[in-house]
Amino acid sequence: MIREWQFKEAKDRKIWIPHMCDCAFPFAAVLRGKGYDSEVLSRSQDSGFSLGRKYTDGDQCLPSIITTEDILLRVFSPDFQADKEAFFQGSSEGPCRYGRYYMNQLLILKQLGFESTPIVTLSNKNFYGGLGTDFKIYAWNAILGQGMLERMLHFSRPLEIKKGESEQVYKQSLDEFSRILEASVK
């Protein structure tokens, strides 16, 4: 049986967040502010995502294959500790397959013998992972703030005089925003 894990059940574990987009960084900061050891997974260097494709059936969209690959790269790392680590995966309602990512990935972990490694998720059903409304507000602010920074990057990059300067400012701003967010979470 597949069940949604509550964040509180994974309190003593390191929670890895797939890097689907840069909002993963301030989201990890919000979790750290809430007292969770949280870090963003490294992205795979394999542009063909062969490991993700090996363990999915081809009925998944590309982000599912990418995040599956990144999770499996961590699981197959020599320093992986199945009973001390967990993964985050979002969820959704409706026709989008995003709501099935965590279920498919839990099945893959179980097939590989890592059934003790949870995938925590957020949804209205589990009251945002058991973290409550204030967490929902901080997480939403993380997503919005990163989106505004990225919008400024896309506005300024075509106008930059020194190539790469906008990207550098964006990354510094994202790091600073994440630090501020982490410190402000109660």
N, C-alpha and C positions, 0 to 999 in steps of 0.2 A: 504494500500500500504506500502511496506517495502522500506525504503530508507537508504542509507549509511549516517550516521552523520559525519560531519567534526569535528575534534578536536576543532576547534575554536568555534563551537557552544556549546561546553561543557566546555568552559574556566572557568566558575564560579562553576563548579561541581567537586567533588572528583571523580577521575577516578580509578576504581578498575581493576586490571589486574589479570586474572586467572594464577595460578601457574602451568602451564603445564610443565615447566622445570625451572631451575635456571636462565635462561637468562631473566626471568621476572623481577628480581631484578635490573640489570643494565638498562633494558629498562624503568622501572619506574623511575630510576635516571635520564635518559635522558629527560623524560617528566617533571620531577621536575625542571631540568635545564632550560627547555623551559617555566617555569612558571606555570605548571599545578600541582595541588595537586593530587599526584598519589601514590598508595600503592598496594602491591601485596595481593590478597585475601588469606585467610587461606585455607588450604586444608581440605577437609572433613575427619572426623575420621571414617566415615562409610565405611568399606571396600566393602560393597555390593552396595554402591551408590544408595540406595533405593529412595531417593528424586529425583535424576537425572533420574532414570529409570521410576519413576511415571509420570514425565512430558515429556518423550520422547517416541516415538512410537516403539523403538526397531530397527529402520533402521539406527541408528547412530552408529558410531564407538565409542570405549570406551573413548577416550579423549573428545568427544562431551558430553557424559553423565557425565563425571567427571567435566568438566567446567560448565555445566548446573547446576549440584548439588551445586558447590561452589558459583555460582551467586545466586541461590535460597536461600541458607543458609544466604547470606548477605541480600537479599530482605526480608526474614522472620525474620531478627534480629529486636529486639524491637527499636533499635536506627536508623534504616534505614530511610532515608529521600529521597523519590522518586524524588523530584524536585531539590535536591542538589547533587545527585550522578549519576554516569554513569559507564558503564562497557566498557572495551576494549575487542575486539575479533578480531583476525587476519582474513585475507581473502586470497583466492588464486584463480587462474584460473585453468582450466583443470579438470580432472576426480576425483581428490581427494575431498572428502566430506567436507574438512576443509573450503572451500569457502562458505558452507551453514550453518556453526555453528551460525554465528551472525544472519542470517535470522530466523533460527529455534528458537533461544533464544529470539529474538524480538517478535516473535509470542507468545511464552510462557509468556513473560512479559505482553503483551497486553491482553491475556486471563485471566491473574491474576489481571488485573486492573492497571498495572504499565506502561501504554503507554507513560507516561511523562518521563520515565527513558530511556535514549538512550543507545545504544551500538555503540560506535565509532569503526571504523575499518580503516585499511590501505589498499590501493590498488593503482595500477597504474591509475585506473579510477578517483579516487578522489585526485590525486596528493599527495598521502601519508597523507591523512587526512587533507589536506590543510596546512600542516606544511612545505612543500618544500623539496628541495634537501639536504640542510644541515642537516635537521632532519634525512633524509634517511641515510646519511653517519654516523651520530652519533649512530643511532639505529643499523646499520649494525656493527659498531665497538663494540657496547655493546654485540651483539650476538657472534661475533668472539672472543672477549676477554673472555667472560664466557666460551666458548667452549675450549679455550686454557687452562684456569685454570682447567676445568674439566678433560681435557686430562692429565695434570700433576698429578691430584689427582689419576686417574686410573693407571698411571705409578708408582707412589710412594706408593700407599696403599699396594700392595702385598709385598713391601720391608720394610715396617715400622717395627721398633723394638717395639715401644709402640703402642698398638692397639688404633686406634681412632685419633692418632696424625695427620695423613694426612688429615683427614676430618676436624679437627679443623683448620689447616693451610689453607685449601681450603676455609672454611667459612669466616675466617678472611680476606683472600685475596679477596674474592668476595665482602665483605663489603667495603674494602678499594678501590677496583676497581670502585665500584658503587659511592662512595663518590667523587673520582677523576673525574669520568665521569660527574657527576652532576655539579661539579664546573667548568668543562671545556666547557660545552655547552653554546653557545652564542645565 
